[in-house]
């Protein structure tokens, strides 16, 4: 049974349960980010391993496809798996993502990466807090940002076939639009996750819901970080 808006704001017990649930979501999301950052750092500081990831196309694209597969499998098949399996898949995805993200250490300076990560952390915290606290329906924001996300994806595909599309100015605009899209999605997803909090803390639905919620916010955080890095990062 999902918690209603009335329960959230008018029932202290329900509000406490929702806060506990969101704390669990944030805990898993933070763990995922930590695993990704640790893995990316380990690969980036190992020249031989980093070279292998960058030059071995079969390995690199295999990791990319594995990431997409894990996200789709976890999102679509969450009801058919137990919470332990869902947790394991989330951790595995975070680790693989860290390997693929390590290549950015070859593109951007370490100062830019650190600055982008700090900026993302502060921005994400504020945006997610807004989504958690506000009583305003963020549905229209979510719809607008979802359309923007499809636009970003479509333009990314086109730029692969027509590299000239991604000039310096276009790349900056692309980065700015990406920041706006994932800023909106961060607030919207937080509100949706809050509304979907299961009523029982001991149920499988509670555990799996926390993992799926963590995955959504994890993806928002990582993409917000990448677009902030793209928009303001200094290349080597």
C-alpha positions, -999 to +999 in steps of 0.1 A: +000+000+000+015+033-010+015+063+014-009+090+003+000+127+003-024+133+032-007+106+052+027+121+045+019+156+056-008+150+082+002+118+100+034+120+121+038+082+120+035+080+083+059+110+079+084+092+101+081+060+081+086+080+048+117+097+062+131+064+073+125+050+038+141+079+021+171+076+044+175+040+032+172+052-004+199+078+001+221+054+020+221+029-009+225+057-035+255+071-015+270+036-013+266+032-051+284+065-057+312+056-033+317+023-051+317+040-085+342+067-073+365+042-057+365+019-088+371+049-111+400+061-090+415+026-088+414+022-126+425+058-134+456+055-112+466+022-128+481+031-161+481-004-175+445-011-165+433+022-178+451+017-211+434-017-214+400-003-209+406+025-234+422+005-261+403-028-259+372-019-278+355-053-272+361-049-234+349-012-234+318-017-254+311-049-235+311-029-203+288-003-218+263-030-229+265-047-195+256-014-179+225-009-201+216-045-196+218-043-158+197-011-156+170-025-179+170-059-161+169-044-127+142-018-136+120-042-156+125-074-136+125-060-100+092-078-092+106-111-102+138-111-081+144-110-044+160-080-026+194-097-023+196-102-060+185-066-067+211-053-042+238-073-059+229-061-093+229-025-081+264-029-066+277-046-097+263-018-119+280+008-097+313-009-100+311-014-138+301+023-142+332+032-122+354+014-147+338+032-177+339+066-161+376+062-154+383+073-190+373+108-181+406+111-161+423+111-195+401+139-208+397+163-179+421+176-152+418+161-118+410+196-104+380+198-128+368+164-118+370+172-081+353+206-086+325+190-107+320+163-081+318+189-053+294+211-073+272+181-081+271+170-045+259+204-033+234+209-062+220+174-059+215+178-021+195+210-026+175+197-055+166+165-038+157+183-006+134+205-026+117+175-042+113+159-008+099+190+010+077+207-016+040+200-017+038+212-053+032+185-079+064+182-099+047+161-126+049+188-153+086+193-145+092+156-148+074+154-182+093+184-196+127+170-184+119+136-198+112+151-232+145+170-228+162+137-220+150+121-252+162+152-271+197+149-256+198+112-264+187+118-300+213+146-305+240+124-290+232+097-315+233+122-344+266+136-332+282+101-335+274+100-372+280+138-377+308+149-354+307+184-367+274+189-349+292+190-316+312+221-319+326+241-290+295+263-286+271+235-293+289+213-267+285+241-241+248+244-249+244+206-248+261+205-214+239+233-200+207+217-213+218+184-197+224+202-163+188+217-165+173+183-174+189+163-147+184+191-121+147+188-128+147+150-128+165+150-095+137+169-078+110+150-096+123+116-090+128+124-053+091+133-050+080+102-069+102+079-047+088+095-016+052+090-028+059+053-035+073+045-001+059+010+010+040+009+043+058-021+057+095-018+066+099-056+067+085-064+033+105-074+002+087-045-015+103-021+010+138-034+004+135-036-034+118-002-036+147+013-018+172-002-043+152+010-073+148+045-057+186+045-051+192+035-087+171+064-100+188+090-079+222+075-086+216+079-123+205+115-118+236+122-097+260+106-122+245+123-152+243+157-135+280+153-126+289+144-162+271+174-177+286+198-151+320+184-160+313+188-197+300+223-192+327+237-170+356+212-169+391+220-182+404+195-207+440+183-205 
